[in-house]
């Protein structure tokens, strides 16, 4: 079985490629930059150049594959790679290309809480693409994970504690939030790509812990061996500034709107039902933070 991974050099794409190859599947890894895909080629993947804003490259990448995983996004994209161009138009074009190439199954990485009325445009786009995929006639699986630990715990919060002893929390940081490791999402992606029982299903997935950002900071302090200087950006300020900044700084505006939502609404997830159907051991936040600090 040959599977196309779109966004193959990202956190989810790389982990899924690795797991699929280990299971004996053939993988075509699509990336904008072929140099970034050299490690995937070394693993045994076929690496091809492709771009979600280049429909011809999508048609080429989809030829001869039996399944597609859409694992790319541009939450913070700028220039020609805005979220609208990649997450919206680009993913719809990818669905069209998969349909034209008669791909057997399409797995779309959406997000928990995606809906047409979500306060953040990124989540409204996810809901739009979900609907587009369902209406396409393709066999599909939609995965809805929460925030990835690699990005929302480490890159945007904890890494700075380890390197500089400082970090910024957008909001009060007391709201419990569910996070998931990219490796765990990849395990679900492999199941969705290879198990016909998941066809035409939308599946909410999540991690085993619901921790606040302040609790996450405490874990990074513990394993980095230092006390962090934490700056909080008030939720009230972000509520005011998000719409003001939208015309000039859409990415900052989006992140502020997202942060307000994440800090003021229920972000918890109970994995009990999920684990009954898909038994596995999930990565705990503390274990992730320990490993991120080399412990």
Long-range contacts (C-beta under 8 A, 24 or more apart in sequence): 1-25, 1-26, 1-66, 1-67, 1-194, 2-26, 2-27, 2-28, 2-64, 2-65, 2-66, 3-27, 3-28, 3-65, 3-66, 3-67, 3-68, 3-69, 3-193, 4-28, 4-30, 4-61, 4-62, 4-65, 4-67, 4-68, 4-69, 4-103, 5-29, 5-30, 5-45, 5-69, 5-71, 6-30, 6-50, 6-52, 6-61, 6-68, 6-69, 6-70, 6-71, 6-72, 6-94, 7-31, 7-70, 7-71, 7-72, 7-73, 8-37, 8-40, 8-45, 8-47, 8-71, 9-33, 9-36, 9-37, 9-40, 10-71, 10-72, 11-148, 11-150, 11-151, 11-182, 12-71, 12-109, 12-148, 12-182, 12-185, 12-186, 12-189, 13-69, 13-71, 13-72, 14-39, 14-40, 15-182, 15-183, 15-185, 15-186, 16-69, 16-71, 16-186, 16-189, 16-190, 16-193, 17-43, 17-45, 18-43, 18-186, 19-186, 19-187, 19-190, 20-190, 20-193, 21-45, 23-190, 23-194, 25-194, 28-61, 28-65, 30-57, 30-61, 52-85, 52-86, 52-90, 52-91, 52-93, 52-94, 53-80, 53-81, 53-85, 53-86, 53-89, 53-90, 55-93, 55-96, 55-97, 58-93, 58-94, 58-97, 59-97, 59-100, 59-101, 61-97, 62-94, 62-97, 62-98, 62-100, 62-101, 62-103, 63-101, 64-101, 65-101, 65-103, 66-103, 66-104, 66-105, 67-103, 67-104, 67-105, 67-106, 67-107, 67-193, 67-194, 68-94, 68-98, 68-103, 68-105, 68-106, 68-107, 69-107, 69-109, 69-189, 69-192, 69-193, 70-94, 70-106, 70-107, 70-108, 70-109, 71-109, 71-189, 73-109, 73-122, 75-122, 75-254, 76-251, 76-254, 76-255, 77-251, 78-251, 82-250, 83-121, 83-122, 83-125, 83-250, 83-254, 84-125, 87-122, 87-125, 87-126, 87-129, 88-125, 88-128, 88-129, 91-129, 91-132, 92-129, 92-132, 95-129, 95-132, 95-133, 95-136, 95-138, 96-136, 98-138, 99-136, 99-137, 99-138, 103-138, 104-139, 105-138, 105-139, 105-140, 105-141, 105-193, 105-199, 106-133, 106-136, 106-138, 106-139, 106-140, 106-141, 107-140, 107-141, 107-142, 107-143, 107-189, 107-192, 107-193, 108-133, 108-140, 108-141, 108-142, 108-143, 109-143, 109-145, 109-185, 109-189, 110-142, 110-143, 110-144, 110-202, 111-144, 111-145, 111-146, 112-144, 112-145, 112-146, 112-178, 112-204, 112-206, 112-269, 113-144, 114-144, 118-261, 119-257, 119-260, 119-261, 120-254, 120-257, 120-258, 120-261, 121-254, 121-257, 122-254, 122-258, 130-202, 139-199, 139-200, 140-199, 140-200, 141-192, 141-193, 141-198, 141-199, 141-200, 141-201, 141-202, 141-203, 142-201, 142-202, 142-203, 143-185, 143-188, 143-189, 143-192, 143-203, 143-205, 144-202, 144-203, 144-204, 144-205, 145-180, 145-185, 145-188, 145-205, 145-206, 146-177, 146-178, 146-179, 146-180, 146-205, 146-206, 146-207, 146-267, 146-269, 147-177, 147-178, 147-179, 147-180, 147-262, 148-179, 148-180, 148-181, 148-182, 148-185, 149-179, 149-180, 149-181, 149-182, 149-207, 149-283, 149-285, 149-288, 150-181, 150-182, 152-179, 153-179, 153-216, 153-285, 153-288, 153-289, 153-292, 154-288, 154-292, 157-213, 157-216, 157-217, 157-220, 158-216, 158-217, 158-219, 158-220, 158-289, 158-292, 159-292, 161-217, 161-220, 161-221, 161-224, 161-226, 161-228, 162-220, 162-224, 162-292, 162-293, 165-226, 165-227, 165-228, 165-229, 166-228, 166-229, 166-230, 166-231, 167-217, 167-220, 167-228, 167-229, 167-230, 167-231, 168-230, 168-231, 168-232, 168-233, 169-213, 169-214, 169-217, 169-230, 169-231, 169-232, 169-233, 170-232, 170-233, 170-238, 170-255, 170-256, 170-259, 170-263, 171-213, 171-232, 171-233, 171-234, 171-235, 171-238, 171-259, 171-260, 171-262, 171-263, 171-264, 172-232, 172-235, 172-263, 173-212, 173-213, 173-214, 173-217, 173-230, 173-232, 173-263, 174-212, 174-214, 175-212, 175-213, 175-262, 175-263, 175-264, 175-265, 175-267, 176-210, 176-211, 176-212, 176-267, 176-268, 177-210, 177-211, 177-212, 177-213, 177-262, 177-267, 177-268, 178-206, 178-207, 178-209, 178-210, 178-267, 178-268, 178-269, 179-207, 179-209, 179-211, 179-285, 180-205, 180-206, 180-207, 180-282, 180-283, 181-207, 181-282, 181-283, 181-288, 183-283, 184-280, 184-282, 184-283, 187-280, 188-278, 191-278, 203-274, 204-269, 204-274, 205-271, 205-274, 206-269, 206-270, 206-271, 206-274, 207-269, 207-271, 207-282, 207-283, 207-284, 207-285, 208-271, 208-282, 208-283, 208-284, 209-284, 209-285, 209-286, 210-267, 210-268, 210-269, 211-285, 216-285, 216-289, 219-285, 219-286, 219-289, 220-289, 220-293, 222-289, 223-289, 223-290, 223-292, 223-293, 223-295, 224-293, 233-259, 235-259, 235-260, 235-263, 235-264
